[in-house]
Amino acid sequence: MTTKLGSMFLTVLLASVFAARADAPTTLKGAFQGSFVVGAAVNAAQFTGKDTRGAGIVKEQFNTITPENVLKWEHVHPQLDTYTFDLADQYVAFGEQNHMFIVGHNLVWHNQVPDWVFRDDHGNLLTRDLLLKRMQDHIRTVVGRYKGRIKSWDVVNEALNEDGTLRQSLWLKIIGEDYIAKAFQYAHEADPQAELTYNDYSVENEPKRKGTIALVKNLQAQGIPITSVGVQSHISLTWPSIDQEEATISAFAKLGVKVAISELDIDVLPRAAMQGTADVKTNIKLDPKLNPYADGLPDSVQQALAKRYAELFAVYLKHRDVVTRVTFWGVTDGDSWLNNWPVRGRSSYPLLFDRAGQPKPAFQAVLQTAVPH
């Protein structure tokens, strides 16, 4: 798996993780300056300053942010005639105050959307034209409010099945296959300068990657602006392979679009669901066998995580002409959604900072990838 990166390089890299070097970078944003921006998904406690430790890590380490929830439809537009922008405004202000590249997540998704979006007062599904109008009004209002301030939008999120076919969401059933093109069109009209992204998980698997390629080509054939593909990268210690990661980035590069590693985390816990899925509706009963590190992560797993992150960042650096952003899905292990997905109540360790906000060996391993060896 590591032949292309050079096994000798990785051995030297990991051996030097704790070595003190005067020229070694100390922050993620500093380490990869000039290559790509590095960020985290932030929650309301962090960008409002209630979580001072988390906010401090974000300010020190990152130069781009993505909101976990506050710009999703159910939060920002809970009722037909009601928008709630208070938290979203604070999120954007936090990014501006700290000179960050601000991402909007997300505009059109099949999850976390109020039922009224798709149905009339009698519970009947809307017509195509009425749903398109609601989509357009939502995008025009939300994107328009932050025009020139939010620099990149996840326009459509997770529209594909694992086999690469279009997901049978209500967006598809009511509007038809062109709902994706319409969403991108409306977003571009609302802010012609914003970067527009299609965002999905498990695109490292060939069937879904082919479906994503077809989706991008379809938009391009219609002259619909699309800037990048968001490769979510909710991954494990063993999946995807480095070859799969390289093939995925290269495939999208050939289309002339950029790649955002948009929701990166590495699950070190036993597999509890279909490999590669990140469907938030997956829910599996807690079993002690699925929660082996309740009292802390063994050093051997810490080192495996560090090695895995080092391999990934070596790939991102290799493709720095295509990869524009790497965003971790969370700030510390305690913030991670993987503590409650797909099994509620597990102790998960997928990020670079532990529950106390301290850097893990994986943090140093990532920094070291930016240092010439």
C-alpha angles and dihedrals in degrees: 000000000000100000095104092050094046121254091224091056092052093047091053091043096054093042089056097048093108097031113122112235125174092216096046115119117244101197132052094229090051095046094056100033108141092021105064140319118265123211152153139231106251131205128215094262090058101046093041090052097242089118096053094175093052093044090051093054091049093050094046101042111027139059099186132048137194123194116240095210119337096094096045114112099252091054103041099032108025097156134030096257098024129089121179108201101159098102093034089054090052091049092054092044090053090053093048094047089054096042095243134157101250122215126197116218117215146349108168121026136140093232131066092022119132115244092239090070091072103029141058127231090279095053095255121138114259125247119258092254095050094048090048088052092051091048092049094047091050095048094043091051099043099038091039092055091058098034110153091007104069101055101191134029131200091221101180121020127202100341095156137079121226091264091056097254122127115276113247094239124153088255089062097039095051104033103024133228093314093069088095093053090046092052092052091045093052092046092051091049091050093051116006092187098053121105111243122211138189105214128199145144132240092022085139086079110088099234094052092041090055089050091051091049090052090049092052093046090051091054092046092050089057093048091247111154115244119166105183150352116242108222100198095200100201089164144153138232090270106028130101106023118230088249090056090049092051093045091052095052092044093049093056092043089059088060091058095247129119126241126233117194087215110175108018123181134136118222111215095179126099115282110268102167141027109311112259099013122127099178104151091211092066108112124178127181116254115259122179088229088063092052104052098150101053090132097044143302117286116238092243090060091044089057092046089053091049091051092048093051091047091053092049096048090048087059093047091051091048088056097039089132088066105026107077101168140022114195124182115216096237138359105245133014089255091060095051120120087218090078086073104024132112086347117033117228102023125137106239129188107190104133141066098256125059128226091276091054093252122139115255127215086266089063092058091044091055092048091050092058087069093054117089112243 
